[in-house]
């Protein structure tokens, strides 16, 4: 379920347009993107033609296949110049939230375009390691800080690591990674994703 301070229909249209543009800019056919993402050709085609509403898991799968942060698939920034002095305040009640199968996400500074950092508050729900195709992978680097609870961090190049409240990890986001909660309830973490280039340049 997506809760945003702007019309949901605009987000769907934006995603559909960006999906086709990003697929074509990466020189991928429908079949190739379907194989990379695990999303069927018919589903991708219907979404690109605005005939089907994308689920959040579909957004995640496509973003992983294109190696970009999922929030980049949902935002469509206005054309504007990059200013050096910027400030954006996100009130708790206004922060966009997304619910996924393994994690819930609350995004901050979502209204700011041309940004290189994507700050996310995550509620880790997974109790076991997700299938490899559902692990996160995207461009750039990522800083993770455990706010509450305990998580097990899985990466494709390292042995699993236990992170407790107050612990952190800085990792290469192009390396597949996944989080598992080891707490009685969902663990809370802050993840700050750093892109190689500003969001507006990713289109």
C-alpha positions as CSV (number, residue, x, y, z in Angstrom):
1,X,0.0,0.0,0.0
2,X,1.4,3.4,-1.0
3,X,0.5,6.5,1.0
4,X,1.7,9.7,-0.5
5,X,0.8,13.4,-0.2
6,X,0.2,13.6,-4.0
7,X,-2.3,11.8,-6.2
8,X,-1.6,8.1,-6.6
9,X,-2.6,8.2,-10.2
10,X,0.2,10.6,-11.0
11,X,2.7,8.2,-9.4
12,X,1.4,5.3,-11.5
13,X,1.6,7.3,-14.7
14,X,5.1,8.5,-13.8
15,X,6.3,4.9,-13.0
16,X,4.9,3.6,-16.3
17,X,6.6,6.3,-18.3
18,X,9.9,5.9,-16.5
19,X,9.9,2.1,-16.8
20,X,9.7,2.3,-20.6
21,X,12.3,5.1,-20.8
22,X,14.7,3.3,-18.5
23,X,14.3,0.0,-20.3
24,X,15.0,1.6,-23.6
25,X,17.9,3.7,-22.4
26,X,19.5,0.4,-21.1
27,X,18.9,-1.2,-24.5
28,X,16.7,-3.9,-23.0
29,X,13.9,-5.7,-24.8
30,X,10.8,-6.6,-22.9
31,X,12.0,-10.2,-22.9
32,X,15.4,-9.2,-21.5
33,X,14.0,-7.1,-18.7
34,X,11.5,-9.9,-17.9
35,X,14.4,-12.4,-17.5
36,X,16.5,-10.0,-15.4
37,X,13.6,-8.9,-13.1
38,X,11.5,-12.1,-12.9
39,X,8.4,-10.0,-13.9
40,X,6.5,-11.5,-16.8
41,X,6.7,-9.9,-20.3
42,X,2.9,-9.4,-20.3
43,X,3.0,-7.6,-16.9
44,X,5.8,-5.2,-18.0
45,X,4.0,-4.5,-21.3
46,X,0.7,-3.7,-19.6
47,X,2.4,-1.5,-17.1
48,X,4.3,0.4,-19.8
49,X,1.0,1.0,-21.6
50,X,-0.7,2.0,-18.4
51,X,-3.1,-0.9,-18.6
52,X,-2.1,-2.4,-15.2
53,X,-1.2,-0.9,-11.8
54,X,2.3,-2.0,-10.6
55,X,2.5,-3.7,-7.3
56,X,5.2,-2.6,-4.9
57,X,7.1,-5.9,-5.3
58,X,7.1,-5.3,-9.1
59,X,8.6,-1.9,-8.5
60,X,11.4,-3.5,-6.4
61,X,12.1,-6.2,-8.9
62,X,12.3,-3.9,-11.8
63,X,14.5,-1.4,-9.9
64,X,16.9,-4.2,-8.9
65,X,17.1,-5.4,-12.5
66,X,17.9,-1.9,-13.6
67,X,20.4,-1.4,-10.7
68,X,18.7,1.7,-9.4
69,X,17.1,2.6,-6.0
70,X,13.4,1.8,-6.1
71,X,12.5,5.4,-5.1
72,X,13.9,6.5,-8.4
73,X,11.2,4.5,-10.1
74,X,8.5,6.3,-8.2
75,X,9.6,9.9,-8.4
76,X,9.5,12.1,-11.5
77,X,11.4,15.3,-10.7
78,X,10.5,18.6,-12.3
79,X,13.1,20.2,-14.5
80,X,15.2,22.5,-12.3
81,X,18.8,23.6,-11.8
82,X,20.9,22.0,-9.1
83,X,21.2,24.6,-6.2
84,X,24.1,24.3,-3.8
85,X,22.2,25.6,-0.8
86,X,19.1,23.4,-0.2
87,X,17.0,22.4,2.7
88,X,14.1,20.0,3.0
89,X,12.2,19.2,6.2
90,X,10.1,16.0,6.2
91,X,7.4,15.9,8.9
92,X,6.7,12.4,10.3
93,X,3.0,12.6,9.3
94,X,3.9,13.6,5.7
95,X,6.7,11.0,5.0
96,X,5.7,8.7,2.1
97,X,5.5,5.1,3.2
98,X,5.6,1.8,1.2
99,X,4.8,-1.7,2.3
100,X,6.8,-4.6,0.8
101,X,6.8,-8.3,1.4
102,X,10.0,-8.3,3.4
103,X,10.4,-4.7,4.6
104,X,8.3,-1.6,5.1
105,X,9.8,1.7,4.0
106,X,9.3,5.4,5.0
107,X,11.1,7.8,2.7
108,X,12.5,11.3,3.7
109,X,13.3,14.2,1.5
110,X,11.1,12.6,-1.2
111,X,10.1,16.0,-2.6
112,X,13.7,17.0,-3.4
113,X,14.9,16.2,-6.9
114,X,18.5,16.1,-8.1
115,X,19.6,14.4,-4.9
116,X,22.4,11.8,-4.6
117,X,21.2,10.4,-1.2
118,X,18.0,8.5,-0.6
119,X,17.3,8.3,3.2
120,X,14.9,5.5,4.2
121,X,13.5,4.4,7.5
122,X,13.0,0.6,7.2
123,X,11.0,-1.9,9.3
124,X,12.6,-5.3,8.7
125,X,9.9,-7.9,8.7
126,X,11.7,-10.9,7.2
127,X,12.3,-13.7,9.6
128,X,14.2,-15.9,7.2
129,X,16.6,-15.1,4.4
130,X,14.6,-14.0,1.3
131,X,15.2,-15.8,-2.1
132,X,18.3,-14.5,-3.8
133,X,16.3,-12.9,-6.5
134,X,14.6,-10.7,-3.9
135,X,17.8,-9.4,-2.4
136,X,18.5,-5.7,-2.9
137,X,21.0,-4.6,-5.5
138,X,21.4,-1.1,-7.0
139,X,24.0,1.5,-7.9
140,X,26.1,3.4,-5.4
141,X,26.8,2.7,-1.7
142,X,24.6,2.4,1.4
143,X,24.9,3.2,5.1
144,X,22.8,1.2,7.5
145,X,22.2,2.1,11.2
146,X,20.2,-0.1,13.5
147,X,17.7,2.1,15.5
148,X,15.9,-0.7,17.4
149,X,16.1,-4.4,17.5
150,X,18.6,-6.7,15.9
151,X,19.2,-7.7,12.3
152,X,21.2,-10.3,10.4
153,X,22.9,-8.7,7.4
154,X,23.4,-11.0,4.4
155,X,25.7,-10.1,1.5
156,X,26.8,-12.2,-1.5
157,X,30.5,-11.6,-0.8
158,X,30.6,-11.9,3.0
159,X,29.4,-14.2,5.8
160,X,26.2,-13.1,7.6
161,X,26.8,-10.4,10.2
162,X,24.7,-9.6,13.3
163,X,24.0,-5.9,13.9
164,X,22.4,-4.8,17.2
165,X,21.0,-1.5,18.3
166,X,23.5,1.2,17.7
167,X,25.6,-0.9,15.2
168,X,26.1,0.2,11.6
169,X,27.4,-1.0,8.3
170,X,28.7,0.8,5.2
171,X,28.4,-1.3,2.1
172,X,28.7,-1.4,-1.7
173,X,25.1,-1.4,-2.9
174,X,26.0,-3.2,-6.2
175,X,26.7,-6.3,-4.0
176,X,23.4,-8.1,-3.4
177,X,22.3,-7.7,0.2
178,X,19.3,-8.6,2.4
179,X,18.1,-8.0,6.0
180,X,16.5,-10.4,8.4
181,X,15.1,-9.4,11.8
182,X,16.3,-11.4,14.8
183,X,14.1,-9.5,17.2
184,X,10.7,-10.5,18.6
185,X,9.2,-7.7,16.5
186,X,10.3,-6.1,13.3
187,X,13.7,-4.3,13.6
188,X,14.0,-0.7,12.7
189,X,16.9,0.6,10.7
190,X,17.9,3.8,8.9
191,X,19.4,3.2,5.4
192,X,20.9,6.0,3.5
193,X,21.5,5.1,-0.1
194,X,24.1,7.1,-2.1
195,X,23.7,7.1,-5.8
196,X,26.7,7.6,-8.2
197,X,24.9,10.4,-9.9
198,X,22.0,12.7,-9.0
199,X,18.5,11.3,-9.4
200,X,17.6,13.6,-12.3
201,X,20.5,12.3,-14.3
202,X,19.2,8.7,-13.9
203,X,16.5,9.1,-16.5
